[in-house]
Amino acid sequence: MLYFQWLILPLYSLIIIIAMVTVLMENRQPAKALAWLMVLALVPVAGLVLYIFFGQNISKRHRQLMRERSLYGKLAKNKTHNDVVNADGQIELPLKANEESGTIGDHLPLIRLFSHQEWAHIYKHNEVDVYTSGKDFFPDFIASLKAANHHIHLLTYIIDDDNLGNEVADVLMEKARSGVEVRLIYDDVGCWRTPNRFFRRMTDAGVDVRPFMPVHFPMLTSKVNYRNHRKICIVDGVEGFIGGMNIADRYVSGTKRFGWRDTHLRLRGGAVRGMQHVFLADWHFVSREQIVANDYFPRIPADVSNSCMAQVVTSSPTSTAPDIMQGYVSIIQQAKQYVYIETPYFMPTETVLFALRTAALSGVDVRLMVPYHSDARFPEWASRSYVMQVLDVGVKVYFYKAAFNHTKMLISDDSLCTCGSTNVDFRSFENNFEANIFFYDRNMAQRMKQVFLEDLRRSVLINDVKVISKRPFINRLWESIVRLFAPLL
């Protein structure tokens, strides 16, 4: 037994050294690299297991597949752009002089940033419904699915085997049997608790169901760490849904611990085409099937003719840059009056944290809303130390107390707003596949601002650093320790 121990110890040490060298050679951001080095050095065995499951970068094979997915998405956008630019109200860049005035002209650098990096076209003529409750959203969502005539494209991080999940599944199966094309992408890790029979039932009924980057033992490696967190649905290419709501009972009725507050949008108009591009690019990745037929990109309905302009923007770990994070930083830096942010998890990268602090010190009214209690303990603990850092420079921090607030939203200067799946944390900005919609429209920004102000009525303002700093020393110490691992959460 002693001989066995002397054999295992050097072998384990060698593996740890190799893993630490690998982390260093990958040239990650210093904060993330140091966090993994600490885990490997200070947490025996468990640290190595965590690194194998969650720490490795995407394998070369999957990186190549994702690059192909990105290239396919860009080519598909370019093809449909050439075919339908005028009919769909899509605006070509550079903009014409009369289109540069007003709201859109104020945000041309941001629009061009997204356009150049992700080929994210900007569309006018968008009609938007805003939902702030699952009880209001899901009846309309299900009614829209039932009305589908040509196709339903659904991409979700979570679909549970519960009452709501089965109700949606039943509708998808019914439409598939009636001849409607139904495609479903679900995230394999997000749906770990959903049994395979739930998806087999849909497959048997004619629904084309695909998991995103499925994880199987014993090959449980880097794929666990890179998840598709997007929530998008397109019905007949005419109506689209995007926001923060997954498909599970808790999004309607909450949990045993707390209620649930979230935001989701329904769109008709040009931006639905942008959502379709996102779905079809992800579909190509999971199925290798190329879909670019014009049947999936119908013209804007005649009754939608307003000037609301929008871009559907994605980010992923294989992008050349963290696109949505860059967008957030740009908005914060360019804000003149205010920036309001709601996020369920607040563990910002140093770049975003610096932008928030700079804006607040420059006199911009920066307000941040986070849940009073989170659905995950470690992110809640880690976020408290970040809250301290923005409080001491004048950011107004609100704890939403009425429920767990899962909303991901940003509004600035009554002229711009965004909503989608992106949290203000390392994982959303760097590891996940995310999708947000950005609106360049005063009316839309003011509508979303009213949502924020309504949430303020159910929140408590933490306007004094001493309120948090007076908490027990052991609590503050633990939160600071957990913060060290924020890049990994």
ABEGO torsion letter per residue (X at the ends): XAAAAAAAAAAAAAAAAAAAAAAAAAGBBAAAAAAAAAAAAABBGAAAAAAAAAABBBBAAAAAAAAAAAAAAAAAAAAAAAAAAAAAGBBBOBBBAAAABEAAAAAAAAAAAAAAAAGBBBBBGBBBBBBABAAAAAAAAAAAAAABAABBBBBBABBBBBAAAAAAAAAAAAAAAAGBBBBBBBBAAAAAABBAAAAAAAAAAGBBBBBBGBBBOAABBAAAABBBABBBBBBGGABBBBEABBBBAAAAAEBAABBBBBBBBBBBEAAAAAAAAAAAAAAAAAAGBBBABAAABBBBBAABABABBBBBBBBBAABABBAAAAAAAAAAAABAABBBBBBABBBBBAAAAAAAAAAAAAGBBBBBBBBABBABAAAAAAAAAAAAAAAAAGBBBBBBAABBBABBBBBBGGABBBBEABBBBAAAAAABBBBBBBBBBAAAAAAAAAAAAAAAAABBBBABAAAAAABBAAAAAAAAAAAAAAAAX
